[in-house]
Amino acid sequence: MKPASRRLTAAFSLVELLVAISITGLLLLLMSQMLGSTQLAWKNTRSSVGSFRDARNAFETISRRVSQATLNAYWGYNDPANPTFYQRQSELHLVSGPAQVLMPAQTLSPGHALFFQAPLGFAENADVQRLNDTLNTVGYWVSFGSDMPQRPDWLRQDIASHPERMRFRLMEFRPPTETIDLYRMVDDPAAPGKKKPWIEVQTAQGTLYQWFNNHLVAHSHPIAEHIFAIFVEPLNPVPVAPATGAAPPPPASLAPDYHYDTRRHQWAADPRAATSRHQLPPRLQLILLALDEDTWLPLTSAQATAHASALTKLVREKFFKGLTGTVTEEKMREKTKADLALLEAEIRKLGLRSRTFTSLVTIRSAKWVTSQEVAAP
């Protein structure tokens, strides 16, 4: 009887199995790394979107309200008792510029500030609230400090569970309509026995800016955290090409030192004072620089304060300084862009991330004219 034939079966050798396991392990490792990178990118993107959501909302709020700025300007006699020509007149005020100039008492406020009036209809009195378009004074500035003043009493006492938060915050200055004192009548130094609106008799920056500085802290509230600075650059109207078809000449900068004041004529005698007299800039270039919460969160209060002091000093002493000589808007834009890039680099050196928001805002009630006065009949 013949023995049963042995059947040959296919099989992997030990070497082949080891090679297959190595390749599989390598593929799994690569897939794991790719998945980890994807998860990290998704987490960073989600964190970035969340961190800068408040900044975007605040920027939209500023842009919308700045576009509503008004002066209610009109043409009136330069001297009612002895008129010789017409001048632009207004009882209101718009000023923008470096924070250390506008608000010298706010030592940890980098960048610029902006103050103006707009018909926002914010009031405390019930009768006044019925008027939807009542005038409000409005301002935007940045402050660094603790969140303790904004906390309710019960939360202030729970420091262990809710540590103090030292942050840059974008502040909105918006007192109710009832507190506007621009129209307050005072004695006229030039005419004894007669009265004149308080704002009309001021002859120095320090006193002229009291209408917002005296009430700044009491009537300001944060609208967004981690806003490091805002920057404001007033711009001319869009230039119109001459009839010949040649390119229009480059317009001169309205604020070569970033300081624009519709009442500059009350404390300075220069061509810029005559140009800006009771005249809103037609456009404002608004820049908002926001910091990333995730890169700021690990800092202790001492570290956060040290970073805030260093960055504020850097901005005030080195960046966004004025230009001299013949300054066009093109030169100012180049300087602003260069300074912003350098500032962002300095922020990265501290291990922080930032994002810049930029918008060109048109002020609807601006009626820019080049003539400074009109001869009276």
ABEGO torsion letter per residue (X at the ends): XBBBBBBBBBBBBAAAAAAAAAAAAAAAAAAAAAAAAAAAAAAAAAAAAAAAAAAAAAAAAAAAAAAABBAGBBBBBABAABBABBBBBBABBBBBEBAAAABAABABBBEBBBBBBBBAGBBABAAAAABAABBBBBBBBBBBEBAAAABBAAAAABAAABBBBBBBBBBBBBBBAAABAAABBBBBAABBGBBBBAAAABABAAAAAAAAAAAAAAABBBABBGBABBBBBBBBBBBBBBAAGBBBBBBBBABAAGBBBAAAAAABBBAAAAAABGBBBABBBBBBBBBBAAAAAABBAAAAAAAAAAAAAAAAAABGBBBBEBBBAAAAAAAAAAAAAAAAAAAAAAGBBBBBBBBBBBBAABBBBABABBBBX
